[in-house]
Amino acid sequence: MKKTFLLLILICFSFNHLIAQQRISDTEKLASIGKIYGFLKYYHPEVGKGKYDWDKEFIKYLPQALEASDKESLSKIYSNWINVLGNIEKCKNCVSDQLLFDKNFNLFWTQDSEIFNAELKAKLKYIEENRFQGENFYVTTEPVGTIKVTNEPVYQNFSYPSEEYRLLGLFKYWNIIEYFYPYKYLTDQKWDSVLTEMIPKFRSASNKEEYQSLVKELIAKLDDTHAWISFDNEKSKYLPVKISNIDNKAVVSGFYNDSIAKINNIKLGDIILKIDDLEIQKETEKKSKYIAGSNANIKIRQTYNEILLGKNSALTLTIDRNNQIEKIKVNRYNFDDFEYWDNPTAIKTKSINEKIGYVNMASIKGADVSNIFKSFKNKKTIIIDLRNYPASIYKLLSKYLNSEKRDFSKVYSPNMDYPGKFRYKENLQTGIKNKNNFKGKVILLVNDESISKGEFTAMAIQTADNVITIGNQTAGADGNIVVFEYIGGYKTAISGLGIMYPDKTETQRKGVKIDIEIKPTIEGLKQGRDEILEKAIELGSE
């Protein structure tokens, strides 16, 4: 009798355990339909041709997925959905022996036995193996290799959409990143866990401000300095200063316009403590999770800049100047007022001394290059300052700096025939065979203002015959920018191409290679010193 009773308890426990295992949480159900939605959108031949109103399909099946009680009922919903989409013929071109970059690739979830039954897993595997080939209705590629999001429905008045459309927007964005973002594998948080974290947050967002903050938080999880979103077309106003993160303080490190900064009584080395009544450090802690940045330093600097932007012109700064706390009245301006990009007084080049010439990459154009090297032909050192955003002239420079053509970058771009995988392109090269190239020392200056094209240009110049790179960590955001719309018509952006050194050393998040690290100091800024340039002059004089 006692044995029979124990057996019944064991059977009951096993049954309850089995039922518990089969139960699926709402978040798991929503994550699964979000993934199914994206997978079929980019992999199923009939969906990929644009034969269905795919968003409407999602809205139709969403409540069904939420009502499913276990994996069997959930799998049946998805199997039935797939069945009505049409037959999939065997793919003759889907087997490829190409060397593909697959660090971002993840379709393991399609074979998750805790969520899907055997029948559905087989269907999903079959779709992967016989996936859509050709131009997808929802995404195509630009000539350079980046994606272009196409044919997405336009949604009006979406500043605070209903729950199902908040989820739809999340899933649209998540899947674009899942299949086409080249640096997904480098994010601090696994992209799968981002989805499960954000689902309940998006469901419970109670107003426009909370919802839009969540979208910013989502985008910040890309850890990409190129990533941003804009919810309105009204332009913010700027202080006339550049801010750097030095010793975890918001320090004035440069000016967009010297004269306007002087009018506002702002000086190099000023530490900004408050903007009106807001404490900078407290605001930074509060806002940093909403600001995208490839590395810790650039993320903090970007957050400082975001805090200092605003719609109002007049404000009060509380600053630490020479260990004295002061309050100063300052003004914000439209960025165009600074004439920063077209400053007629900006230095293009200068002769530092008999041995050393200096080139400011922010100011020179292609037409200037030949004359620069003529004027510097007797110099022993050329300092090239890339602490800025240059014109696309790296090839012209390399003709004079290199004695031969050299590889400087390995690029990979989204593989539209196998979403989630990427194709390597031929290594990019720069320079020509030139026995009359510059024979002296080349010293390259970089810092956290070196971003994107600046970093790409740095990689090319680093192939020069005798080059030293000095400065500090660059922005770590290389590769062409892709701009597309978040649901509701909001412009958003990501890095669109994968960029590496030819030896596959990553530049994303890390920045370019640096030989000698020099960081500016608050004391040096107060004294008006450029400590990076000083080190370059010291090296160039040896």
C-alpha positions as semicolon CSV with decimal commas, in nm:
position;residue;x (nm);y (nm);z (nm)
1;M;0,000;0,000;0,000
2;K;0,281;0,236;0,097
3;K;0,463;0,157;-0,234
4;T;0,149;0,228;-0,436
5;F;0,103;0,562;-0,257
6;L;0,466;0,662;-0,322
7;L;0,428;0,564;-0,688
8;L;0,117;0,781;-0,722
9;I;0,300;1,077;-0,564
10;L;0,592;1,025;-0,803
11;I;0,361;1,006;-1,106
12;C;0,174;1,319;-0,992
13;F;0,501;1,506;-0,935
14;S;0,634;1,403;-1,275
15;F;0,310;1,508;-1,445
16;N;0,308;1,848;-1,272
17;H;0,677;1,894;-1,359
18;L;0,604;1,814;-1,724
19;I;0,315;2,061;-1,732
20;A;0,534;2,328;-1,573
21;Q;0,802;2,265;-1,833
22;Q;0,548;2,303;-2,116
23;R;0,408;2,631;-1,987
24;I;0,548;2,934;-2,166
25;S;0,552;3,285;-2,024
26;D;0,398;3,578;-2,212
27;T;0,745;3,723;-2,268
28;E;0,864;3,394;-2,421
29;K;0,558;3,384;-2,648
30;L;0,612;3,742;-2,759
31;A;0,983;3,685;-2,817
32;S;0,898;3,383;-3,030
33;I;0,644;3,566;-3,248
34;G;0,886;3,860;-3,282
35;K;1,153;3,624;-3,412
36;I;0,911;3,431;-3,635
37;Y;0,787;3,761;-3,780
38;G;1,142;3,867;-3,875
39;F;1,260;3,526;-3,990
40;L;0,970;3,477;-4,230
41;K;0,999;3,837;-4,350
42;Y;1,355;3,786;-4,466
43;Y;1,367;3,409;-4,532
44;H;1,030;3,290;-4,664
45;P;1,022;3,325;-5,046
46;E;0,657;3,435;-5,065
47;V;0,681;3,681;-4,778
48;G;1,011;3,813;-4,911
49;K;0,843;3,892;-5,244
50;G;0,602;4,124;-5,063
51;K;0,290;3,915;-5,131
52;Y;0,147;3,979;-4,785
53;D;0,071;4,280;-4,571
54;W;0,321;4,150;-4,322
55;D;0,249;4,392;-4,041
56;K;-0,122;4,310;-4,066
57;E;-0,033;3,941;-4,049
58;F;0,161;4,004;-3,729
59;I;-0,129;4,197;-3,573
60;K;-0,363;3,908;-3,665
61;Y;-0,150;3,635;-3,511
62;L;-0,030;3,828;-3,204
63;P;-0,338;3,763;-2,984
64;Q;-0,340;3,399;-3,090
65;A;0,020;3,356;-2,979
66;L;-0,056;3,518;-2,644
67;E;-0,354;3,289;-2,589
68;A;-0,148;2,974;-2,649
69;S;-0,123;2,768;-2,331
70;D;0,188;2,562;-2,406
71;K;0,448;2,488;-2,672
72;E;0,221;2,251;-2,862
73;S;-0,058;2,504;-2,908
74;L;0,194;2,780;-2,984
75;S;0,376;2,564;-3,239
76;K;0,046;2,476;-3,404
77;I;-0,035;2,847;-3,450
78;Y;0,299;2,909;-3,618
79;S;0,279;2,593;-3,831
80;N;-0,066;2,691;-3,955
81;W;0,062;3,042;-4,030
82;I;0,348;2,900;-4,237
83;N;0,117;2,657;-4,416
84;V;-0,103;2,935;-4,558
85;L;0,193;3,131;-4,692
86;G;0,244;2,896;-4,986
87;N;0,471;2,613;-5,092
88;I;0,847;2,654;-5,088
89;E;1,037;2,493;-5,371
90;K;1,377;2,339;-5,320
91;C;1,647;2,602;-5,351
92;K;1,921;2,520;-5,601
93;N;2,146;2,810;-5,508
94;C;2,130;2,799;-5,129
95;V;2,438;2,583;-5,077
96;S;2,747;2,799;-5,085
97;D;3,111;2,728;-5,011
98;Q;3,188;3,100;-4,985
99;L;3,393;3,215;-4,689
100;L;3,135;3,414;-4,493
101;F;3,162;3,623;-4,180
102;D;2,921;3,450;-3,943
103;K;2,991;3,590;-3,596
104;N;2,649;3,759;-3,603
105;F;2,460;3,456;-3,729
106;N;2,212;3,298;-3,490
107;L;1,924;3,074;-3,592
108;F;1,967;2,835;-3,300
109;W;1,637;2,960;-3,161
110;T;1,451;2,792;-3,450
111;Q;1,547;2,456;-3,298
112;D;1,456;2,540;-2,937
113;S;1,272;2,233;-2,808
114;E;1,143;2,420;-2,503
115;I;0,941;2,658;-2,723
116;F;0,876;2,472;-3,050
117;N;0,765;2,116;-3,126
118;A;0,941;1,886;-3,371
119;E;0,708;1,966;-3,662
120;L;0,765;2,341;-3,638
121;K;1,140;2,304;-3,594
122;A;1,152;2,099;-3,913
123;K;0,950;2,363;-4,102
124;L;1,179;2,644;-3,986
125;K;1,489;2,445;-4,080
126;Y;1,345;2,372;-4,422
127;I;1,278;2,744;-4,478
128;E;1,636;2,827;-4,379
129;E;1,776;2,569;-4,618
130;N;1,544;2,684;-4,902
131;R;1,541;3,052;-4,821
132;F;1,441;3,339;-5,046
133;Q;1,695;3,430;-5,313
134;G;1,669;3,759;-5,494
135;E;1,574;4,114;-5,402
136;N;1,370;4,118;-5,084
137;F;1,068;4,347;-5,080
138;Y;1,162;4,489;-4,740
139;V;1,536;4,534;-4,767
140;T;1,786;4,576;-5,046
141;T;2,147;4,691;-5,075
142;E;2,309;5,014;-5,180
143;P;2,604;5,000;-5,426
144;V;2,851;5,034;-5,138
145;G;2,702;4,722;-4,972
146;T;2,498;4,873;-4,691
147;I;2,132;4,786;-4,653
148;K;1,840;5,005;-4,754
149;V;1,512;4,942;-4,571
150;T;1,226;4,958;-4,822
151;N;0,847;4,938;-4,851
152;E;0,775;4,967;-4,481
153;P;0,424;5,102;-4,411
154;V;0,397;5,463;-4,301
155;Y;0,230;5,505;-3,964
156;Q;0,094;5,847;-3,864
157;N;0,039;5,984;-3,512
158;F;0,264;5,725;-3,352
159;S;0,420;5,929;-3,074
160;Y;0,256;5,685;-2,832
161;P;0,112;5,386;-3,021
162;S;-0,106;5,110;-2,874
163;E;0,063;4,807;-2,717
164;E;0,052;4,583;-3,024
165;Y;0,215;4,853;-3,236
166;R;0,474;4,930;-2,969
167;L;0,566;4,561;-2,989
168;L;0,559;4,566;-3,369
169;G;0,804;4,857;-3,372
170;L;1,032;4,678;-3,128
171;F;1,027;4,361;-3,341
172;K;1,086;4,547;-3,667
173;Y;1,392;4,718;-3,525
174;W;1,521;4,411;-3,341
175;N;1,512;4,202;-3,660
176;I;1,688;4,465;-3,873
177;I;1,970;4,455;-3,619
178;E;1,952;4,077;-3,587
179;Y;2,007;4,016;-3,958
180;F;2,187;4,321;-4,095
181;Y;2,386;4,502;-3,823
182;P;2,754;4,411;-3,877
183;Y;2,861;4,463;-3,515
184;K;2,585;4,278;-3,330
185;Y;2,837;4,030;-3,194
186;L;3,030;4,310;-3,021
187;T;2,748;4,450;-2,805
188;D;2,788;4,428;-2,429
189;Q;2,446;4,269;-2,390
190;K;2,350;3,970;-2,604
191;W;2,091;4,077;-2,858
192;D;1,860;3,790;-2,760
193;S;1,850;3,909;-2,401
194;V;1,782;4,266;-2,517
195;L;1,460;4,138;-2,673
196;T;1,339;3,960;-2,361
197;E;1,433;4,257;-2,144
198;M;1,258;4,516;-2,360
199;I;0,932;4,327;-2,428
200;P;0,776;4,381;-2,083
201;K;0,906;4,739;-2,074
202;F;0,745;4,822;-2,410
203;R;0,420;4,656;-2,303
204;S;0,396;4,859;-1,984
205;A;0,506;5,199;-2,123
206;S;0,233;5,429;-1,995
207;N;0,290;5,749;-2,194
208;K;0,476;5,910;-2,482
209;E;0,780;6,015;-2,276
210;E;0,829;5,668;-2,127
211;Y;0,782;5,500;-2,466
212;Q;1,029;5,725;-2,647
213;S;1,283;5,683;-2,366
214;L;1,256;5,306;-2,409
215;V;1,323;5,336;-2,782
216;K;1,636;5,539;-2,700
217;E;1,740;5,277;-2,446
218;L;1,695;5,005;-2,708
219;I;1,912;5,188;-2,961
220;A;2,179;5,265;-2,700
221;K;2,222;4,890;-2,651
222;L;2,395;4,874;-2,991
223;D;2,704;5,032;-2,828
224;D;2,757;5,222;-3,153
225;T;2,855;5,589;-3,169
226;H;2,681;5,605;-3,507
227;A;2,348;5,500;-3,355
228;W;2,081;5,763;-3,285
229;I;1,712;5,841;-3,320
230;S;1,532;6,171;-3,367
231;F;1,173;6,216;-3,251
232;D;1,128;6,570;-3,381
233;N;1,262;6,791;-3,656
234;E;1,325;7,090;-3,433
235;K;1,697;7,163;-3,416
236;S;1,860;7,195;-3,077
237;K;2,094;7,480;-2,994
238;Y;2,458;7,439;-2,896
239;L;2,706;7,595;-2,661
240;P;3,013;7,713;-2,858
241;V;3,238;7,460;-2,685
242;K;3,369;7,107;-2,720
243;I;3,343;6,893;-2,409
244;S;3,578;6,608;-2,317
245;N;3,556;6,351;-2,043
246;I;3,871;6,405;-1,837
247;D;3,894;6,239;-1,494
248;N;3,518;6,177;-1,520
249;K;3,451;6,549;-1,542
250;A;3,286;6,754;-1,817
251;V;3,580;6,970;-1,926
252;V;3,587;7,241;-2,193
253;S;3,854;7,110;-2,430
254;G;3,797;7,317;-2,742
255;F;3,573;7,566;-2,918
256;Y;3,341;7,551;-3,218
257;N;3,402;7,922;-3,247
258;D;3,672;8,097;-3,044
259;S;3,516;8,443;-3,068
260;I;3,170;8,333;-2,958
261;A;3,321;8,132;-2,670
262;K;3,512;8,443;-2,559
263;I;3,195;8,655;-2,568
264;N;3,037;8,399;-2,334
265;N;3,335;8,402;-2,097
266;I;3,403;8,028;-2,143
267;K;3,765;7,916;-2,112
268;L;3,964;7,601;-2,184
269;G;3,989;7,380;-1,878
270;D;3,660;7,499;-1,727
271;I;3,485;7,210;-1,550
272;I;3,109;7,229;-1,597
273;L;2,929;7,134;-1,275
274;K;2,573;7,250;-1,340
275;I;2,358;7,365;-1,627
276;D;2,099;7,591;-1,467
277;D;1,993;7,381;-1,167
278;L;2,086;7,041;-1,312
279;E;2,399;6,873;-1,178
280;I;2,599;6,736;-1,472
281;Q;2,719;6,420;-1,299
282;K;2,375;6,325;-1,167
283;E;2,221;6,391;-1,507
284;T;2,493;6,181;-1,670
285;E;2,415;5,886;-1,445
286;K;2,045;5,925;-1,525
287;K;2,074;5,971;-1,900
288;S;2,370;5,756;-2,004
289;K;2,160;5,443;-2,063
290;Y;1,972;5,634;-2,334
291;I;2,284;5,750;-2,520
292;A;2,466;5,529;-2,771
293;G;2,844;5,513;-2,763
294;S;3,098;5,258;-2,881
295;N;3,318;5,278;-2,572
296;A;3,292;5,414;-2,218
297;N;3,472;5,741;-2,283
298;I;3,276;5,836;-2,592
299;K;2,947;5,735;-2,426
300;I;3,012;5,973;-2,136
301;R;3,117;6,251;-2,372
302;Q;2,806;6,198;-2,585
303;T;2,595;6,214;-2,270
304;Y;2,758;6,543;-2,165
305;N;2,683;6,686;-2,510
306;E;2,320;6,569;-2,494
307;I;2,273;6,737;-2,155
308;L;2,420;7,065;-2,283
309;L;2,193;7,079;-2,590
310;G;1,863;7,261;-2,560
311;K;1,592;7,471;-2,718
312;N;1,642;7,777;-2,497
313;S;1,914;8,027;-2,581
314;A;2,003;8,169;-2,240
315;L;2,122;7,959;-1,947
316;T;2,351;7,965;-1,646
317;L;2,656;7,742;-1,608
318;T;2,811;7,662;-1,274
319;I;3,180;7,596;-1,338
320;D;3,497;7,511;-1,154
321;R;3,764;7,748;-1,283
322;N;4,104;7,725;-1,115
323;N;3,943;7,563;-0,809
324;Q;3,695;7,851;-0,776
325;I;3,321;7,789;-0,821
326;E;3,165;8,048;-1,050
327;K;2,831;8,105;-1,219
328;I;2,836;8,247;-1,570
329;K;2,554;8,353;-1,802
330;V;2,596;8,196;-2,146
331;N;2,400;8,148;-2,467
332;R;2,327;7,859;-2,698
333;Y;2,337;7,907;-3,075
334;N;2,235;7,738;-3,395
335;F;2,533;7,529;-3,503
336;D;2,557;7,712;-3,836
337;D;2,633;8,032;-3,646
338;F;2,976;7,889;-3,559
339;E;3,084;7,856;-3,926
340;Y;3,273;7,555;-3,796
341;W;3,297;7,361;-4,121
342;D;3,366;7,661;-4,345
343;N;3,580;7,873;-4,121
344;P;3,787;8,096;-4,354
345;T;4,043;8,158;-4,079
346;A;4,104;7,788;-4,002
347;I;4,464;7,676;-4,043
348;K;4,516;7,431;-4,331
349;T;4,888;7,382;-4,296
350;K;5,179;7,547;-4,121
351;S;5,552;7,510;-4,086
352;I;5,619;7,443;-3,718
353;N;5,995;7,474;-3,768
354;E;6,256;7,392;-4,029
355;K;6,213;7,020;-3,975
356;I;5,836;6,982;-3,915
357;G;5,527;7,058;-4,122
358;Y;5,170;7,040;-3,992
359;V;4,851;6,945;-4,182
360;N;4,500;7,005;-4,042
361;M;4,279;6,741;-4,206
362;A;3,961;6,931;-4,112
363;S;4,046;7,209;-4,357
364;I;4,230;7,064;-4,656
365;K;4,064;6,950;-4,978
366;G;4,187;6,738;-5,265
367;A;4,310;7,042;-5,456
368;D;4,544;7,130;-5,169
369;V;4,736;6,801;-5,149
370;S;4,988;6,848;-5,427
371;N;5,092;7,193;-5,303
372;I;5,122;7,068;-4,946
373;F;5,382;6,808;-5,039
374;K;5,567;7,052;-5,262
375;S;5,593;7,299;-4,975
376;F;5,699;7,028;-4,729
377;K;5,943;6,843;-4,957
378;N;6,241;6,942;-4,741
379;K;6,078;6,864;-4,409
380;K;6,193;6,569;-4,201
381;T;5,851;6,518;-4,039
382;I;5,491;6,581;-4,138
383;I;5,231;6,588;-3,860
384;I;4,884;6,496;-3,988
385;D;4,610;6,605;-3,748
386;L;4,304;6,379;-3,772
387;R;4,135;6,495;-3,452
388;N;3,848;6,606;-3,673
389;Y;3,631;6,497;-3,966
390;P;3,826;6,500;-4,295
391;A;3,738;6,515;-4,662
392;S;3,759;6,189;-4,860
393;I;4,119;6,239;-4,971
394;Y;4,307;5,950;-4,812
395;K;4,396;5,804;-5,154
396;L;4,550;6,132;-5,265
397;L;4,755;6,154;-4,948
398;S;4,872;5,793;-4,980
399;K;5,008;5,859;-5,328
400;Y;5,263;6,089;-5,167
401;L;5,316;5,899;-4,840
402;N;5,347;5,538;-4,963
403;S;5,618;5,379;-5,172
404;E;5,375;5,110;-5,288
405;K;5,011;5,007;-5,283
406;R;4,910;4,846;-4,952
407;D;4,604;4,685;-4,796
408;F;4,456;4,897;-4,518
409;S;4,107;4,762;-4,452
410;K;3,901;4,444;-4,463
411;V;3,528;4,507;-4,516
412;Y;3,227;4,282;-4,473
413;S;2,869;4,361;-4,574
414;P;2,526;4,197;-4,528
415;N;2,467;3,884;-4,735
416;M;2,115;3,927;-4,869
417;D;2,099;3,564;-4,982
418;Y;2,159;3,442;-4,626
419;P;2,040;3,709;-4,379
420;G;2,247;3,717;-4,064
421;K;2,565;3,624;-4,249
422;F;2,801;3,872;-4,414
423;R;3,028;3,865;-4,717
424;Y;3,390;3,970;-4,711
425;K;3,488;4,211;-4,984
426;E;3,834;4,234;-5,136
427;N;4,073;4,417;-4,906
428;L;4,074;4,790;-4,968
429;Q;4,408;4,930;-5,079
430;T;4,568;5,270;-5,083
431;G;4,886;5,420;-5,225
432;I;5,074;5,361;-5,550
433;K;5,422;5,247;-5,644
434;N;5,616;5,567;-5,594
435;K;5,992;5,583;-5,547
436;N;5,962;5,959;-5,488
437;N;5,728;5,932;-5,192
438;F;5,787;6,137;-4,876
439;K;6,084;5,974;-4,700
440;G;6,055;6,145;-4,364
441;K;5,858;6,063;-4,053
442;V;5,476;6,078;-4,057
443;I;5,308;6,143;-3,722
444;L;4,933;6,091;-3,711
445;L;4,724;6,258;-3,437
446;V;4,393;6,103;-3,324
447;N;4,151;6,133;-3,034
448;D;3,783;6,084;-2,952
449;E;3,686;6,337;-3,219
450;S;3,825;6,095;-3,479
451;I;3,513;5,913;-3,591
452;S;3,391;5,714;-3,892
453;K;3,559;5,863;-4,200
454;G;3,827;6,001;-3,968
455;E;3,904;5,652;-3,838
456;F;3,889;5,506;-4,188
457;T;4,132;5,773;-4,310
458;A;4,362;5,702;-4,015
459;M;4,375;5,333;-4,112
460;A;4,479;5,430;-4,465
461;I;4,746;5,677;-4,353
462;Q;4,884;5,415;-4,114
463;T;5,011;5,227;-4,420
464;A;5,266;5,504;-4,486
465;D;5,630;5,396;-4,491
466;N;5,735;5,556;-4,163
467;V;5,430;5,640;-3,952
468;I;5,361;5,679;-3,579
469;T;5,009;5,723;-3,441
470;I;4,972;5,915;-3,117
471;G;4,674;6,037;-2,915
472;N;4,390;5,858;-2,738
473;Q;4,104;5,619;-2,810
474;T;3,898;5,714;-3,115
475;A;3,519;5,696;-3,137
476;G;3,515;5,331;-3,245
477;A;3,243;5,376;-3,508
478;D;3,367;5,283;-3,853
479;G;3,168;5,186;-4,162
480;N;2,908;5,379;-4,362
481;I;2,601;5,499;-4,175
482;V;2,261;5,351;-4,260
483;V;1,963;5,576;-4,190
484;F;1,614;5,425;-4,183
485;E;1,283;5,483;-4,010
486;Y;1,167;5,351;-3,678
487;I;0,793;5,284;-3,684
488;G;0,612;5,616;-3,682
489;G;0,849;5,788;-3,925
490;Y;1,132;5,863;-3,681
491;K;1,477;5,874;-3,837
492;T;1,731;5,638;-3,682
493;A;2,082;5,525;-3,778
494;I;2,341;5,250;-3,731
495;S;2,684;5,158;-3,865
496;G;2,617;4,972;-4,189
497;L;2,944;4,804;-4,292
498;G;3,189;4,595;-4,096
499;I;3,539;4,748;-4,100
500;M;3,856;4,577;-3,977
501;Y;4,227;4,601;-4,033
502;P;4,353;4,352;-4,294
503;D;4,468;4,121;-4,011
504;K;4,104;4,128;-3,879
505;T;4,186;4,347;-3,582
506;E;3,856;4,517;-3,498
507;T;3,820;4,895;-3,500
508;Q;3,454;4,906;-3,394
509;R;3,432;4,999;-3,027
510;K;3,813;4,979;-2,987
511;G;3,912;5,258;-3,223
512;V;4,220;5,266;-3,444
513;K;4,559;5,135;-3,341
514;I;4,765;5,381;-3,137
515;D;5,141;5,359;-3,087
516;I;5,178;5,620;-2,814
517;E;4,886;5,711;-2,591
518;I;4,862;6,073;-2,479
519;K;4,558;6,217;-2,301
520;P;4,495;6,586;-2,245
521;T;4,493;6,707;-1,885
522;I;4,282;6,977;-1,723
523;E;4,596;7,164;-1,621
524;G;4,731;7,149;-1,972
525;L;4,406;7,288;-2,116
526;K;4,409;7,575;-1,865
527;Q;4,757;7,664;-1,985
528;G;4,640;7,654;-2,348
529;R;4,863;7,360;-2,428
530;D;4,797;7,092;-2,690
531;E;4,972;6,801;-2,520
532;I;4,922;6,561;-2,809
533;L;5,070;6,803;-3,059
534;E;5,355;6,878;-2,818
535;K;5,444;6,508;-2,808
536;A;5,431;6,493;-3,187
537;I;5,670;6,787;-3,216
538;E;5,904;6,623;-2,966
539;L;5,905;6,299;-3,169
540;G;5,940;6,486;-3,498
541;S;6,243;6,674;-3,371
542;E;6,439;6,363;-3,277
